[in-house]
Amino acid sequence: MSHERYELTFRHTPAFGRPGNPDVVVVQRQEATGPGGHPLYRDRSGILCVEISDRDEVRMLSTGVHQSPLRPTAVRRS
């Protein structure tokens, strides 16, 4: 069963946030599915796009040519 929202936690990156504080992004379910057939989720900006399976496995998807998305360190249903 898929959920409407997830919180993805990323390790701190020097360009964003404060040292020692993780970066947390909320993603909302979209009507589309990803390459694995699971629901797609996007953040409010539309830049972060992930496919999340019914076992909460996350596949980061690139939304731009020069993007190399990091894997989240934690995934939590929101």
PDB file of N, CA, C and O in Angstrom:
ATOM      1  N   MET A   1       0.843  -1.190   0.000  1.00  0.00           N
ATOM      2  CA  MET A   1       0.000   0.000   0.000  1.00  0.00           C
ATOM      3  C   MET A   1       0.881   1.243   0.000  1.00  0.00           C
ATOM      4  O   MET A   1       1.773   1.363   0.839  1.00  0.00           O
ATOM      5  N   SER A   2       0.650   2.154  -0.911  1.00  0.00           N
ATOM      6  CA  SER A   2       1.445   3.375  -0.976  1.00  0.00           C
ATOM      7  C   SER A   2       0.799   4.455  -0.120  1.00  0.00           C
ATOM      8  O   SER A   2      -0.396   4.411   0.171  1.00  0.00           O
ATOM      9  N   HIS A   3       1.601   5.409   0.268  1.00  0.00           N
ATOM     10  CA  HIS A   3       1.149   6.506   1.119  1.00  0.00           C
ATOM     11  C   HIS A   3       1.203   7.811   0.343  1.00  0.00           C
ATOM     12  O   HIS A   3       1.846   7.897  -0.703  1.00  0.00           O
ATOM     13  N   GLU A   4       0.529   8.813   0.857  1.00  0.00           N
ATOM     14  CA  GLU A   4       0.462  10.103   0.160  1.00  0.00           C
ATOM     15  C   GLU A   4       1.736  10.928   0.310  1.00  0.00           C
ATOM     16  O   GLU A   4       2.130  11.638  -0.615  1.00  0.00           O
ATOM     17  N   ARG A   5       2.393  10.835   1.493  1.00  0.00           N
ATOM     18  CA  ARG A   5       3.580  11.669   1.735  1.00  0.00           C
ATOM     19  C   ARG A   5       4.656  10.885   2.471  1.00  0.00           C
ATOM     20  O   ARG A   5       4.375   9.973   3.249  1.00  0.00           O
ATOM     21  N   TYR A   6       5.893  11.270   2.199  1.00  0.00           N
ATOM     22  CA  TYR A   6       7.052  10.712   2.886  1.00  0.00           C
ATOM     23  C   TYR A   6       7.992  11.849   3.245  1.00  0.00           C
ATOM     24  O   TYR A   6       8.028  12.877   2.568  1.00  0.00           O
ATOM     25  N   GLU A   7       8.748  11.657   4.310  1.00  0.00           N
ATOM     26  CA  GLU A   7       9.852  12.545   4.649  1.00  0.00           C
ATOM     27  C   GLU A   7      11.141  11.809   4.324  1.00  0.00           C
ATOM     28  O   GLU A   7      11.366  10.694   4.793  1.00  0.00           O
ATOM     29  N   LEU A   8      11.980  12.438   3.521  1.00  0.00           N
ATOM     30  CA  LEU A   8      13.274  11.869   3.173  1.00  0.00           C
ATOM     31  C   LEU A   8      14.344  12.656   3.908  1.00  0.00           C
ATOM     32  O   LEU A   8      14.358  13.885   3.851  1.00  0.00           O
ATOM     33  N   THR A   9      15.233  11.968   4.590  1.00  0.00           N
ATOM     34  CA  THR A   9      16.311  12.618   5.328  1.00  0.00           C
ATOM     35  C   THR A   9      17.621  12.367   4.591  1.00  0.00           C
ATOM     36  O   THR A   9      17.944  11.237   4.224  1.00  0.00           O
ATOM     37  N   PHE A  10      18.365  13.446   4.386  1.00  0.00           N
ATOM     38  CA  PHE A  10      19.655  13.373   3.707  1.00  0.00           C
ATOM     39  C   PHE A  10      20.735  13.854   4.659  1.00  0.00           C
ATOM     40  O   PHE A  10      20.492  14.703   5.516  1.00  0.00           O
ATOM     41  N   ARG A  11      21.934  13.303   4.499  1.00  0.00           N
ATOM     42  CA  ARG A  11      23.026  13.798   5.327  1.00  0.00           C
ATOM     43  C   ARG A  11      23.310  15.236   4.937  1.00  0.00           C
ATOM     44  O   ARG A  11      23.043  15.649   3.808  1.00  0.00           O
ATOM     45  N   HIS A  12      23.844  15.985   5.866  1.00  0.00           N
ATOM     46  CA  HIS A  12      24.122  17.400   5.642  1.00  0.00           C
ATOM     47  C   HIS A  12      25.090  17.589   4.483  1.00  0.00           C
ATOM     48  O   HIS A  12      26.094  16.885   4.375  1.00  0.00           O
ATOM     49  N   THR A  13      24.780  18.534   3.631  1.00  0.00           N
ATOM     50  CA  THR A  13      25.702  18.909   2.560  1.00  0.00           C
ATOM     51  C   THR A  13      26.199  20.317   2.851  1.00  0.00           C
ATOM     52  O   THR A  13      25.417  21.142   3.323  1.00  0.00           O
ATOM     53  N   PRO A  14      27.466  20.627   2.591  1.00  0.00           N
ATOM     54  CA  PRO A  14      28.022  21.929   2.965  1.00  0.00           C
ATOM     55  C   PRO A  14      27.276  23.129   2.386  1.00  0.00           C
ATOM     56  O   PRO A  14      27.260  24.190   3.011  1.00  0.00           O
ATOM     57  N   ALA A  15      26.667  22.997   1.229  1.00  0.00           N
ATOM     58  CA  ALA A  15      26.000  24.143   0.592  1.00  0.00           C
ATOM     59  C   ALA A  15      24.641  24.452   1.216  1.00  0.00           C
ATOM     60  O   ALA A  15      24.119  25.550   1.022  1.00  0.00           O
ATOM     61  N   PHE A  16      24.057  23.514   1.958  1.00  0.00           N
ATOM     62  CA  PHE A  16      22.713  23.698   2.483  1.00  0.00           C
ATOM     63  C   PHE A  16      22.660  23.346   3.966  1.00  0.00           C
ATOM     64  O   PHE A  16      23.441  22.526   4.448  1.00  0.00           O
ATOM     65  N   GLY A  17      21.739  23.970   4.674  1.00  0.00           N
ATOM     66  CA  GLY A  17      21.516  23.620   6.076  1.00  0.00           C
ATOM     67  C   GLY A  17      22.658  24.040   6.976  1.00  0.00           C
ATOM     68  O   GLY A  17      23.581  24.738   6.555  1.00  0.00           O
ATOM     69  N   ARG A  18      22.581  23.605   8.221  1.00  0.00           N
ATOM     70  CA  ARG A  18      23.616  23.900   9.205  1.00  0.00           C
ATOM     71  C   ARG A  18      24.404  22.630   9.499  1.00  0.00           C
ATOM     72  O   ARG A  18      23.849  21.532   9.453  1.00  0.00           O
ATOM     73  N   PRO A  19      25.678  22.768   9.796  1.00  0.00           N
ATOM     74  CA  PRO A  19      26.479  21.575  10.112  1.00  0.00           C
ATOM     75  C   PRO A  19      25.841  20.771  11.239  1.00  0.00           C
ATOM     76  O   PRO A  19      25.388  21.335  12.235  1.00  0.00           O
ATOM     77  N   GLY A  20      25.809  19.457  11.076  1.00  0.00           N
ATOM     78  CA  GLY A  20      25.253  18.589  12.100  1.00  0.00           C
ATOM     79  C   GLY A  20      23.759  18.364  12.001  1.00  0.00           C
ATOM     80  O   GLY A  20      23.239  17.430  12.610  1.00  0.00           O
ATOM     81  N   ASN A  21      23.056  19.197  11.249  1.00  0.00           N
ATOM     82  CA  ASN A  21      21.611  19.034  11.085  1.00  0.00           C
ATOM     83  C   ASN A  21      21.328  18.351   9.755  1.00  0.00           C
ATOM     84  O   ASN A  21      21.817  18.788   8.713  1.00  0.00           O
ATOM     85  N   PRO A  22      20.537  17.279   9.786  1.00  0.00           N
ATOM     86  CA  PRO A  22      20.205  16.627   8.508  1.00  0.00           C
ATOM     87  C   PRO A  22      19.233  17.490   7.698  1.00  0.00           C
ATOM     88  O   PRO A  22      18.518  18.330   8.245  1.00  0.00           O
ATOM     89  N   ASP A  23      19.226  17.265   6.416  1.00  0.00           N
ATOM     90  CA  ASP A  23      18.284  17.938   5.523  1.00  0.00           C
ATOM     91  C   ASP A  23      17.078  17.018   5.350  1.00  0.00           C
ATOM     92  O   ASP A  23      17.233  15.852   4.989  1.00  0.00           O
ATOM     93  N   VAL A  24      15.871  17.543   5.607  1.00  0.00           N
ATOM     94  CA  VAL A  24      14.643  16.755   5.497  1.00  0.00           C
ATOM     95  C   VAL A  24      13.778  17.371   4.402  1.00  0.00           C
ATOM     96  O   VAL A  24      13.533  18.577   4.396  1.00  0.00           O
ATOM     97  N   VAL A  25      13.316  16.525   3.472  1.00  0.00           N
ATOM     98  CA  VAL A  25      12.472  16.970   2.361  1.00  0.00           C
ATOM     99  C   VAL A  25      11.201  16.132   2.365  1.00  0.00           C
ATOM    100  O   VAL A  25      11.256  14.906   2.462  1.00  0.00           O
ATOM    101  N   VAL A  26      10.055  16.802   2.259  1.00  0.00           N
ATOM    102  CA  VAL A  26       8.766  16.109   2.181  1.00  0.00           C
ATOM    103  C   VAL A  26       8.401  15.950   0.715  1.00  0.00           C
ATOM    104  O   VAL A  26       8.455  16.905  -0.059  1.00  0.00           O
ATOM    105  N   VAL A  27       8.025  14.723   0.343  1.00  0.00           N
ATOM    106  CA  VAL A  27       7.583  14.458  -1.023  1.00  0.00           C
ATOM    107  C   VAL A  27       6.131  14.003  -1.011  1.00  0.00           C
ATOM    108  O   VAL A  27       5.687  13.313  -0.093  1.00  0.00           O
ATOM    109  N   GLN A  28       5.401  14.401  -2.045  1.00  0.00           N
ATOM    110  CA  GLN A  28       3.974  14.126  -2.183  1.00  0.00           C
ATOM    111  C   GLN A  28       3.758  13.174  -3.357  1.00  0.00           C
ATOM    112  O   GLN A  28       4.413  13.298  -4.392  1.00  0.00           O
ATOM    113  N   ARG A  29       2.844  12.231  -3.193  1.00  0.00           N
ATOM    114  CA  ARG A  29       2.551  11.261  -4.252  1.00  0.00           C
ATOM    115  C   ARG A  29       1.983  11.957  -5.489  1.00  0.00           C
ATOM    116  O   ARG A  29       1.186  12.890  -5.394  1.00  0.00           O
ATOM    117  N   GLN A  30       2.424  11.469  -6.657  1.00  0.00           N
ATOM    118  CA  GLN A  30       1.939  11.948  -7.950  1.00  0.00           C
ATOM    119  C   GLN A  30       1.061  10.864  -8.559  1.00  0.00           C
ATOM    120  O   GLN A  30       0.988   9.754  -8.030  1.00  0.00           O
ATOM    121  N   GLU A  31       0.409  11.170  -9.640  1.00  0.00           N
ATOM    122  CA  GLU A  31      -0.453  10.177 -10.274  1.00  0.00           C
ATOM    123  C   GLU A  31       0.314   9.227 -11.184  1.00  0.00           C
ATOM    124  O   GLU A  31      -0.240   8.225 -11.636  1.00  0.00           O
ATOM    125  N   ALA A  32       1.562   9.523 -11.453  1.00  0.00           N
ATOM    126  CA  ALA A  32       2.382   8.703 -12.348  1.00  0.00           C
ATOM    127  C   ALA A  32       3.095   7.593 -11.576  1.00  0.00           C
ATOM    128  O   ALA A  32       3.173   7.615 -10.347  1.00  0.00           O
ATOM    129  N   THR A  33       3.610   6.630 -12.328  1.00  0.00           N
ATOM    130  CA  THR A  33       4.440   5.586 -11.739  1.00  0.00           C
ATOM    131  C   THR A  33       5.832   5.655 -12.350  1.00  0.00           C
ATOM    132  O   THR A  33       6.017   6.179 -13.448  1.00  0.00           O
ATOM    133  N   GLY A  34       6.808   5.119 -11.621  1.00  0.00           N
ATOM    134  CA  GLY A  34       8.191   5.148 -12.069  1.00  0.00           C
ATOM    135  C   GLY A  34       8.542   3.939 -12.911  1.00  0.00           C
ATOM    136  O   GLY A  34       7.669   3.131 -13.229  1.00  0.00           O
ATOM    137  N   PRO A  35       9.817   3.801 -13.282  1.00  0.00           N
ATOM    138  CA  PRO A  35      10.250   2.703 -14.134  1.00  0.00           C
ATOM    139  C   PRO A  35      10.053   1.321 -13.503  1.00  0.00           C
ATOM    140  O   PRO A  35       9.964   0.325 -14.221  1.00  0.00           O
ATOM    141  N   GLY A  36       9.983   1.251 -12.178  1.00  0.00           N
ATOM    142  CA  GLY A  36       9.762  -0.024 -11.498  1.00  0.00           C
ATOM    143  C   GLY A  36       8.291  -0.324 -11.269  1.00  0.00           C
ATOM    144  O   GLY A  36       7.947  -1.352 -10.686  1.00  0.00           O
ATOM    145  N   GLY A  37       7.412   0.579 -11.731  1.00  0.00           N
ATOM    146  CA  GLY A  37       5.973   0.375 -11.575  1.00  0.00           C
ATOM    147  C   GLY A  37       5.406   0.855 -10.251  1.00  0.00           C
ATOM    148  O   GLY A  37       4.233   0.626  -9.959  1.00  0.00           O
ATOM    149  N   HIS A  38       6.238   1.526  -9.439  1.00  0.00           N
ATOM    150  CA  HIS A  38       5.788   2.039  -8.141  1.00  0.00           C
ATOM    151  C   HIS A  38       5.454   3.522  -8.253  1.00  0.00           C
ATOM    152  O   HIS A  38       5.895   4.181  -9.195  1.00  0.00           O
ATOM    153  N   PRO A  39       4.680   4.062  -7.304  1.00  0.00           N
ATOM    154  CA  PRO A  39       4.287   5.476  -7.369  1.00  0.00           C
ATOM    155  C   PRO A  39       5.486   6.426  -7.357  1.00  0.00           C
ATOM    156  O   PRO A  39       6.515   6.154  -6.739  1.00  0.00           O
ATOM    157  N   LEU A  40       5.320   7.541  -8.056  1.00  0.00           N
ATOM    158  CA  LEU A  40       6.308   8.614  -8.054  1.00  0.00           C
ATOM    159  C   LEU A  40       5.906   9.652  -7.022  1.00  0.00           C
ATOM    160  O   LEU A  40       4.722   9.898  -6.790  1.00  0.00           O
ATOM    161  N   TYR A  41       6.911  10.252  -6.409  1.00  0.00           N
ATOM    162  CA  TYR A  41       6.723  11.306  -5.417  1.00  0.00           C
ATOM    163  C   TYR A  41       7.637  12.464  -5.787  1.00  0.00           C
ATOM    164  O   TYR A  41       8.758  12.257  -6.253  1.00  0.00           O
ATOM    165  N   ARG A  42       7.151  13.688  -5.575  1.00  0.00           N
ATOM    166  CA  ARG A  42       7.955  14.894  -5.852  1.00  0.00           C
ATOM    167  C   ARG A  42       7.870  15.836  -4.664  1.00  0.00           C
ATOM    168  O   ARG A  42       6.888  15.857  -3.923  1.00  0.00           O
ATOM    169  N   ASP A  43       8.943  16.621  -4.506  1.00  0.00           N
ATOM    170  CA  ASP A  43       8.911  17.662  -3.487  1.00  0.00           C
ATOM    171  C   ASP A  43       8.149  18.861  -4.044  1.00  0.00           C
ATOM    172  O   ASP A  43       7.754  18.871  -5.210  1.00  0.00           O
ATOM    173  N   ARG A  44       7.949  19.856  -3.210  1.00  0.00           N
ATOM    174  CA  ARG A  44       7.151  21.028  -3.608  1.00  0.00           C
ATOM    175  C   ARG A  44       7.749  21.753  -4.810  1.00  0.00           C
ATOM    176  O   ARG A  44       7.014  22.284  -5.642  1.00  0.00           O
ATOM    177  N   SER A  45       9.081  21.779  -4.906  1.00  0.00           N
ATOM    178  CA  SER A  45       9.731  22.486  -6.019  1.00  0.00           C
ATOM    179  C   SER A  45       9.652  21.702  -7.328  1.00  0.00           C
ATOM    180  O   SER A  45       9.783  22.282  -8.406  1.00  0.00           O
ATOM    181  N   GLY A  46       9.438  20.378  -7.242  1.00  0.00           N
ATOM    182  CA  GLY A  46       9.403  19.538  -8.422  1.00  0.00           C
ATOM    183  C   GLY A  46      10.770  19.043  -8.856  1.00  0.00           C
ATOM    184  O   GLY A  46      10.881  18.267  -9.805  1.00  0.00           O
ATOM    185  N   ILE A  47      11.819  19.491  -8.161  1.00  0.00           N
ATOM    186  CA  ILE A  47      13.176  19.103  -8.525  1.00  0.00           C
ATOM    187  C   ILE A  47      13.498  17.691  -8.049  1.00  0.00           C
ATOM    188  O   ILE A  47      14.128  16.919  -8.772  1.00  0.00           O
ATOM    189  N   LEU A  48      13.074  17.356  -6.849  1.00  0.00           N
ATOM    190  CA  LEU A  48      13.348  16.027  -6.294  1.00  0.00           C
ATOM    191  C   LEU A  48      12.232  15.080  -6.705  1.00  0.00           C
ATOM    192  O   LEU A  48      11.060  15.332  -6.426  1.00  0.00           O
ATOM    193  N   CYS A  49      12.600  13.990  -7.368  1.00  0.00           N
ATOM    194  CA  CYS A  49      11.634  13.003  -7.825  1.00  0.00           C
ATOM    195  C   CYS A  49      12.119  11.628  -7.395  1.00  0.00           C
ATOM    196  O   CYS A  49      13.259  11.256  -7.670  1.00  0.00           O
ATOM    197  N   VAL A  50      11.255  10.870  -6.718  1.00  0.00           N
ATOM    198  CA  VAL A  50      11.618   9.541  -6.229  1.00  0.00           C
ATOM    199  C   VAL A  50      10.501   8.550  -6.521  1.00  0.00           C
ATOM    200  O   VAL A  50       9.324   8.905  -6.579  1.00  0.00           O
ATOM    201  N   GLU A  51      10.903   7.313  -6.701  1.00  0.00           N
ATOM    202  CA  GLU A  51       9.956   6.209  -6.808  1.00  0.00           C
ATOM    203  C   GLU A  51      10.074   5.442  -5.498  1.00  0.00           C
ATOM    204  O   GLU A  51      11.180   5.085  -5.093  1.00  0.00           O
ATOM    205  N   ILE A  52       8.945   5.182  -4.826  1.00  0.00           N
ATOM    206  CA  ILE A  52       8.973   4.491  -3.540  1.00  0.00           C
ATOM    207  C   ILE A  52       8.086   3.248  -3.634  1.00  0.00           C
ATOM    208  O   ILE A  52       6.906   3.321  -3.978  1.00  0.00           O
ATOM    209  N   SER A  53       8.698   2.105  -3.314  1.00  0.00           N
ATOM    210  CA  SER A  53       7.974   0.838  -3.398  1.00  0.00           C
ATOM    211  C   SER A  53       7.085   0.651  -2.173  1.00  0.00           C
ATOM    212  O   SER A  53       7.138   1.442  -1.231  1.00  0.00           O
ATOM    213  N   ASP A  54       6.263  -0.406  -2.192  1.00  0.00           N
ATOM    214  CA  ASP A  54       5.397  -0.698  -1.054  1.00  0.00           C
ATOM    215  C   ASP A  54       6.196  -1.192   0.157  1.00  0.00           C
ATOM    216  O   ASP A  54       5.644  -1.330   1.248  1.00  0.00           O
ATOM    217  N   ARG A  55       7.487  -1.457  -0.031  1.00  0.00           N
ATOM    218  CA  ARG A  55       8.375  -1.826   1.084  1.00  0.00           C
ATOM    219  C   ARG A  55       9.260  -0.655   1.489  1.00  0.00           C
ATOM    220  O   ARG A  55      10.273  -0.844   2.162  1.00  0.00           O
ATOM    221  N   ASP A  56       8.878   0.559   1.080  1.00  0.00           N
ATOM    222  CA  ASP A  56       9.595   1.801   1.386  1.00  0.00           C
ATOM    223  C   ASP A  56      11.019   1.831   0.816  1.00  0.00           C
ATOM    224  O   ASP A  56      11.901   2.473   1.386  1.00  0.00           O
ATOM    225  N   GLU A  57      11.244   1.138  -0.304  1.00  0.00           N
ATOM    226  CA  GLU A  57      12.523   1.206  -0.998  1.00  0.00           C
ATOM    227  C   GLU A  57      12.470   2.418  -1.930  1.00  0.00           C
ATOM    228  O   GLU A  57      11.496   2.622  -2.653  1.00  0.00           O
ATOM    229  N   VAL A  58      13.528   3.207  -1.896  1.00  0.00           N
ATOM    230  CA  VAL A  58      13.547   4.473  -2.634  1.00  0.00           C
ATOM    231  C   VAL A  58      14.488   4.397  -3.824  1.00  0.00           C
ATOM    232  O   VAL A  58      15.623   3.933  -3.707  1.00  0.00           O
ATOM    233  N   ARG A  59      14.003   4.857  -4.969  1.00  0.00           N
ATOM    234  CA  ARG A  59      14.834   5.004  -6.170  1.00  0.00           C
ATOM    235  C   ARG A  59      14.804   6.478  -6.547  1.00  0.00           C
ATOM    236  O   ARG A  59      13.758   7.022  -6.899  1.00  0.00           O
ATOM    237  N   MET A  60      15.960   7.109  -6.469  1.00  0.00           N
ATOM    238  CA  MET A  60      16.059   8.523  -6.828  1.00  0.00           C
ATOM    239  C   MET A  60      16.075   8.634  -8.350  1.00  0.00           C
ATOM    240  O   MET A  60      16.763   7.866  -9.022  1.00  0.00           O
ATOM    241  N   LEU A  61      15.324   9.579  -8.891  1.00  0.00           N
ATOM    242  CA  LEU A  61      15.263   9.784 -10.338  1.00  0.00           C
ATOM    243  C   LEU A  61      15.768  11.177 -10.673  1.00  0.00           C
ATOM    244  O   LEU A  61      15.416  12.147 -10.003  1.00  0.00           O
ATOM    245  N   SER A  62      16.573  11.275 -11.684  1.00  0.00           N
ATOM    246  CA  SER A  62      17.112  12.556 -12.117  1.00  0.00           C
ATOM    247  C   SER A  62      16.042  13.342 -12.859  1.00  0.00           C
ATOM    248  O   SER A  62      15.315  12.787 -13.684  1.00  0.00           O
ATOM    249  N   THR A  63      15.946  14.638 -12.565  1.00  0.00           N
ATOM    250  CA  THR A  63      14.984  15.486 -13.267  1.00  0.00           C
ATOM    251  C   THR A  63      15.689  16.529 -14.136  1.00  0.00           C
ATOM    252  O   THR A  63      15.041  17.363 -14.769  1.00  0.00           O
ATOM    253  N   GLY A  64      17.007  16.474 -14.159  1.00  0.00           N
ATOM    254  CA  GLY A  64      17.779  17.415 -14.966  1.00  0.00           C
ATOM    255  C   GLY A  64      19.014  16.747 -15.527  1.00  0.00           C
ATOM    256  O   GLY A  64      19.429  15.691 -15.048  1.00  0.00           O
ATOM    257  N   VAL A  65      19.602  17.355 -16.537  1.00  0.00           N
ATOM    258  CA  VAL A  65      20.734  16.771 -17.236  1.00  0.00           C
ATOM    259  C   VAL A  65      21.958  16.605 -16.337  1.00  0.00           C
ATOM    260  O   VAL A  65      22.607  15.561 -16.385  1.00  0.00           O
ATOM    261  N   HIS A  66      22.285  17.590 -15.532  1.00  0.00           N
ATOM    262  CA  HIS A  66      23.511  17.557 -14.731  1.00  0.00           C
ATOM    263  C   HIS A  66      23.240  17.185 -13.272  1.00  0.00           C
ATOM    264  O   HIS A  66      24.071  17.459 -12.406  1.00  0.00           O
ATOM    265  N   GLN A  67      22.137  16.589 -12.998  1.00  0.00           N
ATOM    266  CA  GLN A  67      21.774  16.247 -11.628  1.00  0.00           C
ATOM    267  C   GLN A  67      22.309  14.862 -11.263  1.00  0.00           C
ATOM    268  O   GLN A  67      22.221  13.930 -12.062  1.00  0.00           O
ATOM    269  N   SER A  68      22.863  14.729 -10.055  1.00  0.00           N
ATOM    270  CA  SER A  68      23.255  13.421  -9.515  1.00  0.00           C
ATOM    271  C   SER A  68      22.665  13.330  -8.120  1.00  0.00           C
ATOM    272  O   SER A  68      23.315  13.689  -7.138  1.00  0.00           O
ATOM    273  N   PRO A  69      21.436  12.850  -8.033  1.00  0.00           N
ATOM    274  CA  PRO A  69      20.742  12.836  -6.749  1.00  0.00           C
ATOM    275  C   PRO A  69      21.414  11.917  -5.726  1.00  0.00           C
ATOM    276  O   PRO A  69      21.849  10.812  -6.051  1.00  0.00           O
ATOM    277  N   LEU A  70      21.488  12.397  -4.493  1.00  0.00           N
ATOM    278  CA  LEU A  70      21.993  11.598  -3.384  1.00  0.00           C
ATOM    279  C   LEU A  70      20.897  10.676  -2.879  1.00  0.00           C
ATOM    280  O   LEU A  70      19.713  10.982  -3.017  1.00  0.00           O
ATOM    281  N   ARG A  71      21.287   9.546  -2.294  1.00  0.00           N
ATOM    282  CA  ARG A  71      20.309   8.646  -1.683  1.00  0.00           C
ATOM    283  C   ARG A  71      20.003   9.153  -0.283  1.00  0.00           C
ATOM    284  O   ARG A  71      20.906   9.604   0.422  1.00  0.00           O
ATOM    285  N   PRO A  72      18.744   9.085   0.128  1.00  0.00           N
ATOM    286  CA  PRO A  72      18.409   9.501   1.491  1.00  0.00           C
ATOM    287  C   PRO A  72      18.971   8.498   2.504  1.00  0.00           C
ATOM    288  O   PRO A  72      19.145   7.317   2.204  1.00  0.00           O
ATOM    289  N   THR A  73      19.248   9.002   3.707  1.00  0.00           N
ATOM    290  CA  THR A  73      19.730   8.136   4.787  1.00  0.00           C
ATOM    291  C   THR A  73      18.563   7.531   5.554  1.00  0.00           C
ATOM    292  O   THR A  73      18.725   6.529   6.251  1.00  0.00           O
ATOM    293  N   ALA A  74      17.371   8.144   5.425  1.00  0.00           N
ATOM    294  CA  ALA A  74      16.175   7.626   6.107  1.00  0.00           C
ATOM    295  C   ALA A  74      14.924   8.007   5.329  1.00  0.00           C
ATOM    296  O   ALA A  74      14.878   9.049   4.676  1.00  0.00           O
ATOM    297  N   VAL A  75      13.918   7.155   5.405  1.00  0.00           N
ATOM    298  CA  VAL A  75      12.618   7.390   4.758  1.00  0.00           C
ATOM    299  C   VAL A  75      11.549   7.141   5.807  1.00  0.00           C
ATOM    300  O   VAL A  75      11.536   6.099   6.463  1.00  0.00           O
ATOM    301  N   ARG A  76      10.644   8.118   5.959  1.00  0.00           N
ATOM    302  CA  ARG A  76       9.601   7.973   6.975  1.00  0.00           C
ATOM    303  C   ARG A  76       8.266   8.377   6.385  1.00  0.00           C
ATOM    304  O   ARG A  76       8.154   9.410   5.725  1.00  0.00           O
ATOM    305  N   ARG A  77       7.252   7.557   6.626  1.00  0.00           N
ATOM    306  CA  ARG A  77       5.892   7.906   6.168  1.00  0.00           C
ATOM    307  C   ARG A  77       5.430   9.115   6.953  1.00  0.00           C
ATOM    308  O   ARG A  77       5.624   9.209   8.165  1.00  0.00           O
ATOM    309  N   SER A  78       4.818  10.028   6.239  1.00  0.00           N
ATOM    310  CA  SER A  78       4.411  11.291   6.862  1.00  0.00           C
ATOM    311  C   SER A  78       2.908  11.441   6.820  1.00  0.00           C
ATOM    312  O   SER A  78       2.373  12.442   7.297  1.00  0.00           O
TER     313      SER A  78
END
